[in-house]
Structure formats: structure tokens, C-alpha cells
Amino acid sequence: MPRLAREKSNSGIYHIILRGRTGRAIFRDDEDNLMFLKKLGRCGRELKVQIYAWCLMIDHLHLLIKRGEEELSDTMKRLAVSYAGHYNRKYKSMGHVFYGRYQSENIETDEYLLTVARYIHQNPVNAGIASTPSEWKWSSCGEYYGEEACPAGLLDIKPLLKTFSEDEAAASQDFRKFNEARNQDSCMDCNSSVKLTDDQARAHITSLAPEMDIGEIRNLPKGIRNEIIMKIKKIDGLSQRQAARILGLSQTLISMVQ
């Protein structure tokens, strides 16, 4: 079956996930983390890629970036191949380090830009390896809180902070409150395939309930409606946020259906 073509972001901003092949650890020590960030920084400088947030986990990573001078797929291939060279030399291994293609979702609004940044920073907390976002050393969270950048010059924090205030100190405080707030954010995760476009998602949903229009689902009796929602939530590549928007229901309701 041919791969689905990626839908380009109108803003040029994307949430990216790269994960290790067969669940392998891709960052085994601090040297690995720093090497990846060094290579990411080089892409930023040489290809004019803007980096808004990042988080390196043990077996996968998240990036929030704006496409630079070349196609995103070329940049991600360049980055993955370069880091794989380091990994294979160091650990005397061969072959691909990352699993398949990178995953991506488009960021088209300031609201979702902030949502994804928070989701990325809270990833270690949700994984149970940190109690707060700032406790995890290998993310961009600390720089947003006014801590020393690691590495220096990698991150562009101004676009996100400006959505809170023109005053950097005040913006940093407000961002911290937002970044650590409890939430029901639903973003692409490392267990999802490439994110479906709305048209692709509607086609999948229609196949689950071919006898009715999508807009009628929300008006069904609760039991029947929830049965259909449970099936919709199992569609690979469809986020709860996207499902809620298409169905005309709240994301809270979608998340509570079990």
C-alpha cells in the first residue's frame, strides 16, 4: 500500500517525533544527547531551521520546529543519518537507528503551538521519569524558565514567550504557569503513525458509520454514540483533538468515553 503523502503546514511549523528502531535506546548517555543537539544546532544554523522546543527521551525524541531552506523530509533525513553515524560508530552497530519515517503533525495556530510545547515538556512527567517538566535535564524547558541554555544558541524562545507578554521576565513566569498546568492535551505521540489529514480522518470515520452523516453522530443516544466514539478513538493517526473537531464534540467528552 503506498504511503500517505504528508500534508504541508501552512505556517511551516511542525511537531516531529523520531523513535528508536524496535524500541532501542537511542540516547544511552549524556554524550549521545549532546551529540544529537550539536547536529540539530548545525541544521538550525546552516538551513535556517527555527527550533522552538525539544525533548530527548531514552528511546524517542520530540521537536517543535519551523521548516528552513529545504524540504522538511530532507532536513529530517540529514539529521537522522548524521546521528546514526555517531551511534553506529560508538556502539559498533550497523543499520538504521530510527524506526521508519519520522512522525509529524502540522501546527497552524498560536494556541496549538503552545499546547504542543507544553506536551513536549511534560513528556518526561507523563512517562514517570520526572516529577516536574524542569526536572528533566534533556529538554528545552529550562531555557524558557530563564536557566542557562544547553547548548547555547539552539533555541528560539521569543515566538512562544511573546504570546504571553512583551516583557520577557513576565512572559517567562506566565509560560511556566501554563507549562506546568494540569491539562487534557491530546497531541501526536510516539505510538501513532503519521497523523491523518481531516479528509483522511473523515473517510475513516464514515467507514465506521456508513449509514449516517458524521454530523449526526453527536446527536445519537449516548450509548450508541459512545460505542462509535470508542471505535473512532482506535483509528491510527487520529488524535482526540482532531476527532473532537470533526465530530463537533468537546475533547473532554471524547477523552472520557471508555
C-alpha positions in Angstrom: 0.0 0.0 0.0 1.5 3.4 -0.9 2.4 5.8 1.8 0.1 8.7 2.6 1.5 12.0 1.3 2.3 14.4 4.1 0.2 17.5 4.3 2.3 20.6 4.4 1.9 23.1 7.2 0.8 26.5 6.1 2.8 28.0 8.9 5.9 25.9 8.2 5.8 24.7 11.8 5.7 21.0 12.8 5.8 18.7 15.8 8.2 16.0 15.0 8.8 12.6 16.6 11.7 10.2 15.9 11.8 6.9 17.8 14.3 4.2 18.1 14.1 1.0 16.0 12.4 -1.8 17.8 12.2 0.3 21.0 16.0 0.5 21.3 17.6 3.2 23.4 18.9 5.9 21.1 20.4 8.1 23.9 22.4 6.0 26.2 24.4 8.7 28.0 25.0 12.5 28.1 27.4 12.3 25.3 24.7 11.0 23.0 22.3 13.7 24.0 24.8 16.4 23.4 25.9 15.0 20.1 22.3 15.0 18.8 21.8 18.6 20.0 25.0 19.6 18.3 23.8 18.1 15.0 20.4 19.7 15.5 22.0 23.0 16.1 24.0 22.7 12.9 20.8 22.1 10.9 19.4 25.2 12.5 22.3 27.4 11.6 23.0 26.1 8.1 19.5 25.5 6.9 17.7 28.3 8.8 15.6 25.9 10.8 13.9 27.6 13.8 13.8 25.4 16.9 11.0 26.3 19.4 11.1 23.2 21.7 12.7 19.8 22.1 12.9 16.9 24.4 15.2 13.9 24.2 13.8 10.8 25.9 15.6 7.4 26.1 14.0 5.8 23.1 12.5 8.7 21.2 12.6 12.5 20.8 10.2 15.4 20.2 11.0 18.6 18.2 8.9 21.7 17.6 10.4 23.4 14.6 9.8 25.7 11.7 11.0 24.4 8.3 14.1 26.0 6.9 15.5 26.4 3.4 14.9 22.9 2.3 12.0 20.4 2.5 11.4 19.1 5.9 11.9 15.5 4.8 15.4 16.3 3.6 16.3 18.1 6.8 15.0 15.1 8.9 16.8 12.6 6.8 20.0 14.7 7.1 19.7 14.8 10.9 18.8 11.1 11.3 21.6 9.9 9.1 24.1 12.1 10.8 23.2 11.0 14.3 23.0 7.3 13.2 26.6 7.6 12.0 27.7 8.7 15.5 25.6 6.0 17.2 26.8 3.1 15.0 30.5 4.2 15.3 30.3 4.5 19.1 28.3 1.3 19.7 29.8 -0.7 16.9 26.4 -1.4 15.4 25.0 -1.3 11.8 21.9 -0.2 10.1 19.0 2.1 10.9 18.9 3.7 14.4 15.5 5.2 14.0 12.2 3.4 13.3 10.8 4.1 9.8 9.9 7.7 8.8 9.7 10.5 11.3 6.2 11.3 12.5 4.9 14.9 12.1 1.8 17.0 12.7 1.2 20.5 11.5 1.0 23.5 13.8 -1.3 26.1 12.3 -2.3 28.3 15.3 -0.6 30.0 18.3 -2.9 28.1 20.6 -1.8 24.7 19.3 1.9 25.9 19.2 1.7 26.5 23.0 -0.2 23.2 23.5 2.5 21.1 21.7 5.3 22.9 23.6 3.7 22.0 26.9 3.0 18.5 25.7 6.7 18.1 24.8 8.0 19.5 28.1 5.6 17.3 30.1 6.6 14.2 28.2 9.1 13.1 31.0 6.4 13.7 33.6 3.8 11.7 31.8 6.4 8.9 31.3 7.0 8.8 35.1 10.7 9.7 34.9 10.4 13.3 36.3 8.1 14.9 38.8 8.1 18.3 37.0 9.0 19.4 33.5 12.1 21.3 34.6 13.4 18.3 36.5 14.3 16.5 33.2 17.7 17.8 32.0 17.3 17.0 28.3 14.6 19.3 27.2 14.2 23.0 26.3 12.0 23.7 29.4 14.8 25.2 31.5 15.7 27.9 29.0 12.1 29.1 29.0 12.3 29.4 32.7 15.4 31.6 32.4 18.0 28.9 33.1 21.3 28.7 31.2 20.8 27.4 27.6 22.2 23.9 26.8 23.5 24.2 24.3 23.7 27.9 23.8 22.1 29.4 20.6 20.0 26.3 19.8 16.5 27.5 20.8 14.4 30.5 19.7 12.1 31.2 22.7 10.8 34.6 21.6 7.8 33.5 19.5 6.3 31.5 22.3 7.0 33.9 25.1 5.6 36.9 23.1 2.2 35.2 23.1 2.1 35.9 26.9 3.8 39.3 27.2 6.4 41.6 25.5 8.2 41.7 28.9 10.5 38.7 28.9 10.5 38.2 32.7 6.7 38.4 32.9 6.3 36.2 29.9 8.7 33.6 31.4 6.6 33.5 34.6 3.3 33.1 32.7 4.8 30.5 30.5 5.9 28.5 33.5 2.4 28.5 34.9 1.0 27.4 31.6 3.7 24.8 31.0 3.1 23.1 34.4 -0.7 23.3 34.5 -2.6 20.1 34.5 -4.4 19.5 31.2 -6.1 17.1 28.8 -3.8 18.0 25.9 -4.1 15.5 23.1 -1.2 15.6 20.6 0.6 13.2 18.4 2.5 10.7 20.4 5.2 8.1 19.6 2.7 5.3 19.3 0.8 6.9 16.5 1.5 6.6 12.8 1.7 9.7 10.5 -1.1 12.0 11.5 -4.2 11.8 9.3 -5.4 14.8 7.5 -9.0 15.8 8.2 -10.2 14.4 4.9 -8.5 11.1 5.6 -9.9 11.1 9.1 -13.5 11.8 7.8 -13.1 8.9 5.4 -12.2 6.5 8.2 -15.0 7.7 10.4 -17.5 7.4 7.6 -16.5 3.8 7.1 -17.3 3.1 10.7 -20.8 4.5 10.4 -21.7 4.5 6.6 -25.4 4.7 7.2 -25.2 8.3 8.6 -23.6 11.7 8.2 -20.7 12.4 10.5 -22.6 15.4 11.9 -25.4 13.1 13.1 -23.1 11.1 15.4 -23.2 13.7 18.2 -27.0 13.6 18.4 -27.2 9.8 18.8 -28.4 8.3 22.1 -25.5 8.3 24.5 -24.8 4.5 24.4 -24.8 4.2 20.6 -22.8 7.5 20.3 -20.1 6.3 22.7 -19.9 2.9 21.0 -19.0 4.7 17.8 -16.6 7.1 19.5 -14.7 4.1 21.0 -14.2 2.8 17.5 -13.1 6.2 16.3 -10.5 6.5 19.1 -8.8 3.4 17.8 -8.2 4.9 14.3 -4.4 5.0 14.0 -3.1 8.5 13.3 -6.2 10.3 14.6 -5.8 12.4 17.7 -8.6 13.0 20.2 -8.4 16.7 19.5 -8.9 16.1 15.8 -11.8 13.7 16.4 -13.5 16.2 18.6 -13.2 18.9 16.0 -14.6 16.7 13.2 -17.5 15.3 15.3 -18.4 18.7 16.8 -17.9 17.4 20.3 -15.7 18.6 23.2 -12.3 17.0 23.6 -13.2 16.4 27.3 -16.1 14.2 26.2 -14.1 12.3 23.7 -11.4 11.6 26.3 -13.9 10.4 28.9 -15.5 7.8 26.7 -14.0 4.4 27.6 
